[in-house]
Amino acid sequence: MPRTAVPYTPFVPNGALADPAGTTIDSTLVTNGVVINDVDPERTLIRVTNTAGADKVVTIKAGTGTQAWMGGQGDSATTVAATSGKQFIGPFTSARFQQRGSKLYVDFASGTTGTITVFKLPKGY
C-alpha cells in the first residue's frame, strides 16, 4: 500500500498561525507510513502527539540514492510519551533523510494513535 501524503502547514512570517488539528494517526498510517511530498527538509518541523497508553516511537527514514549521501547514518527514532505526549521533530538534513523525488518518509510504531502535523518554517527575514 502507498504511504499517506500529509501536507505542510506553513508558518506565517511576521504573522501568526492558529494551532492546527493535524492529521489523525490511524491504522492505515501505522501500517503504510507517511510521505511528505516536495519536501524541504531543512525547513520541515514535525509535531506528533501520542494518545496511546504506552510510549511510541516515530521514525524518520534515512534517504536512499545519491542525493542522500549521509543516509548510511541510518534512521532517526524519537520516542513520544504515552497518553498526552507531544514531540517536535526536525528540521532535518536533506543529505541524510531526503528520498528520491523530494520526499520524506515517516513511520510509526505499532499501536500508535494521535496526530501528526507537518510545519514548513519560513525563510529567514
BAFI-554825 format. One line per 4 residues: number of its first residue (from 0); for each residue y negated, z, x negated of N, C-alpha, C. Coordinates in steps of 0.05 Angstrom, whole numbers, plus 5000, padded with zeros to 4 digits. Atoms other than C-alpha are relative to their C-alpha. Example, Ala and Ser with C-alpha at 12.3 -4.5 7.8 and 13.67 -1.06 7.14 Angstrom:
0 = 5024:5000:4982:5090:5156:4754:4976:5000:4982; 5024:4999:5016:5021:5143:4727:4978:5014:5015 .
% end
This chain:
0 = 5024:5000:4983:5000:5000:5000:4975:5000:4982; 5024:5001:5016:4930:4986:4975:4985:5027:5001; 5018:4976:5001:4882:5042:4955:4979:4997:5022; 5021:5000:4980:4830:5061:5007:4973:4999:4985 .
4 = 5027:5002:5013:4759:5039:4987:4982:5021:5012; 5019:4980:4992:4708:5095:4990:4972:4990:4990; 5026:5011:5008:4635:5072:4990:4982:5021:4986; 5020:4983:5012:4578:5100:4949:4980:5011:5021 .
8 = 5023:4989:4987:4525:5147:4978:4979:5002:4978; 5020:5000:5021:4463:5133:4936:4981:5023:5002; 5022:4981:5000:4417:5189:4915:4974:4984:5001; 5025:5013:4997:4345:5172:4931:4981:5009:4978 .
12 = 5018:4992:5021:4299:5171:4871:4973:5009:5011; 5025:4989:4991:4237:5213:4881:5000:5006:5030; 4997:4996:4971:4263:5229:4951:5021:5022:5005; 4980:4980:4991:4316:5269:4988:5024:4986:5013 .
16 = 4975:5010:4988:4387:5260:5014:5012:5022:5016; 4986:4981:4983:4417:5297:5073:5029:5001:4991; 4972:4996:5009:4486:5326:5056:5019:4983:5017; 4982:5017:4985:4535:5271:5077:5027:5013:5005 .
20 = 4974:4988:4993:4601:5289:5111:5022:4992:4981; 4979:5010:5017:4643:5247:5064:5023:4987:5015; 4976:5014:4989:4710:5212:5075:5023:5021:5001; 4978:4981:4997:4768:5254:5102:5023:4992:4983 .
24 = 4976:5004:5016:4826:5262:5054:5023:5006:5018; 4977:4997:4983:4887:5249:5096:5025:4990:4985; 4975:5007:5013:4959:5230:5082:4999:4972:4988; 5002:5027:5011:4941:5157:5071:4986:5001:4973 .
28 = 5014:4998:5026:4891:5175:5016:5017:5014:4979; 4983:4986:5019:4940:5223:4985:5022:4981:4990; 4978:5018:5008:4996:5171:4985:4990:4976:4984; 5008:5025:5013:4956:5109:4964:4978:5004:4979 .
32 = 5023:4996:5017:4896:5138:4928:4975:4986:5010; 5026:5010:4993:4823:5117:4929:4991:4980:4979; 5013:5018:5019:4786:5059:4897:4970:5000:5006; 5029:5004:4998:4712:5056:4884:4994:4973:4988 .
36 = 5005:5027:5009:4692:4983:4880:4972:4997:4989; 5026:5006:5012:4635:4954:4840:4989:5026:4987; 5007:4974:5011:4634:5020:4802:4981:4997:4976; 5017:4996:5023:4581:5041:4753:5007:5028:4990 .
40 = 4989:4974:5007:4620:5098:4720:4980:5021:4990; 5019:4982:5011:4562:5128:4682:4980:5011:5020; 5018:4991:4979:4523:5135:4747:5015:5010:5025; 4983:4992:4977:4581:5159:4791:5007:5030:4998 .
44 = 4994:4972:4997:4589:5231:4814:5017:5003:5025; 4982:4997:4977:4647:5251:4860:5000:5029:5008; 4998:4973:4989:4647:5312:4905:5026:5001:5016; 4975:4997:4985:4715:5336:4930:5001:5028:5011 .
48 = 4996:4974:4988:4725:5393:4979:5030:5002:5007; 4972:4995:4995:4794:5424:4989:5003:5020:5023; 4995:4982:4978:4814:5454:5056:5029:5009:5002; 4972:4992:5000:4888:5462:5038:5002:5029:4991 .
52 = 4996:4972:5006:4916:5532:5029:5008:5006:4971; 4993:4996:5028:4931:5521:4955:4981:4983:4983; 5016:5016:5019:4893:5495:4894:5013:4972:4999; 4990:5028:5002:4899:5419:4889:4986:4986:4977 .
56 = 5010:5015:5023:4889:5371:4831:4991:4972:5009; 5011:5026:4996:4845:5309:4835:5001:4986:4973; 4996:5015:5025:4860:5256:4782:4983:4975:5000; 5014:5025:5005:4813:5203:4756:5017:4985:4980 .
60 = 4980:5015:5016:4859:5149:4729:4986:4986:4976; 5010:5014:5023:4848:5122:4659:5001:4970:5005; 5002:5029:4996:4828:5049:4657:5021:4985:4984; 4982:5017:5014:4872:4992:4634:4985:4974:4993 .
64 = 5012:5025:5008:4854:4928:4599:4981:5004:4977; 5018:4999:5023:4806:4911:4543:4974:5014:5004; 5025:4986:4995:4745:4940:4577:5003:5030:4998; 4994:4971:5001:4778:5009:4577:5013:5006:4973 .
68 = 4989:4996:5026:4787:5014:4502:5005:5029:4993; 4995:4971:5003:4786:5090:4507:5020:5010:5021; 4981:4992:4979:4837:5090:4564:5024:5016:4989; 4978:4986:5012:4890:5116:4516:4996:5030:4999 .
72 = 5004:4971:4999:4858:5185:4521:5012:5012:5026; 4986:4991:4976:4891:5188:4590:4982:5007:5023; 5013:4993:4975:4874:5210:4659:4983:5026:4997; 5015:4975:4999:4825:5266:4676:5008:5015:5026 .
76 = 4991:4985:4977:4853:5320:4722:4982:5024:5004; 5018:4978:4993:4808:5371:4758:5013:5015:5023; 4989:4983:4979:4833:5430:4799:4977:5008:5019; 5019:4992:4979:4797:5443:4865:5012:5025:5013 .
80 = 4990:4975:4990:4804:5515:4890:5009:4997:5030; 4988:5000:4973:4843:5530:4954:4979:5007:5021; 5014:4993:4975:4814:5534:5025:4972:4991:5002; 5028:5008:4998:4740:5525:5012:4989:4990:4974 .
84 = 5008:5009:5026:4738:5497:4942:4983:4974:5002; 5017:5024:5001:4685:5445:4924:4996:4995:4970; 5002:5007:5029:4684:5409:4857:4984:4974:4997; 5014:5025:5007:4636:5357:4829:5013:4990:4974 .
88 = 4986:5012:5022:4670:5309:4781:4984:4975:4991; 5014:5023:5011:4635:5259:4735:4973:5009:4989; 4996:5029:5004:4596:5220:4712:5022:4994:4980; 4977:5009:5016:4648:5180:4674:4993:4980:4978 .
92 = 5003:5019:5022:4655:5139:4611:5014:4974:5009; 4987:5025:4991:4667:5066:4631:5022:4992:4981; 4980:5008:5020:4705:5054:4566:5027:5015:5003; 4975:4985:4996:4757:5105:4588:5011:4996:5029 .
96 = 4991:4999:4972:4760:5101:4665:4998:4974:5016; 5005:5024:4983:4737:5032:4689:5025:4983:4999; 4978:5018:4997:4793:4989:4716:4991:4972:5000; 5008:5029:4999:4794:4913:4714:4987:4995:5027 .
100 = 5014:5007:4975:4747:4884:4766:4979:5021:5008; 5020:4980:4995:4697:4942:4760:5008:5019:5022; 4990:4980:4980:4738:4994:4798:5005:5026:4986; 4993:4974:5009:4751:5068:4791:5022:5010:5019 .
104 = 4977:4990:4983:4817:5099:4816:5000:5030:5000; 4998:4971:4996:4823:5170:4844:5026:5006:5015; 4975:4991:4987:4889:5204:4862:4998:5029:5007; 5000:4972:4991:4903:5269:4899:5028:5011:4999 .
108 = 4974:4987:5000:4959:5319:4893:5011:5001:5028; 4986:4999:4974:5010:5322:4950:4989:5023:5016; 5010:4978:4982:4984:5362:5009:4970:5005:5000; 5029:4996:5002:4910:5354:4992:4988:4993:5027 .
112 = 5017:5006:4977:4863:5358:5052:4972:5008:4993; 5028:4994:5005:4788:5360:5054:4984:4974:5002; 5016:5024:5000:4736:5307:5038:4994:4991:4972; 5010:5011:5024:4713:5261:4983:4974:4985:5006 .
116 = 5025:5014:4998:4642:5237:4974:4993:4989:4973; 5006:5013:5026:4622:5187:4920:4970:4995:5000; 5029:5003:5003:4549:5191:4898:4994:4981:4977; 5010:5017:5021:4511:5140:4858:4974:5011:4991 .
120 = 5025:4989:5011:4459:5170:4812:4980:4978:4995; 5020:5021:5005:4394:5132:4807:4995:4997:4970; 5008:5004:5028:4370:5103:4741:4976:5019:4995; 5021:4982:5007:4322:5148:4704:4973:4989:5006 .
124 = 5027:5008:4993:4249:5146:4725:4981:5013:4980 .
% end
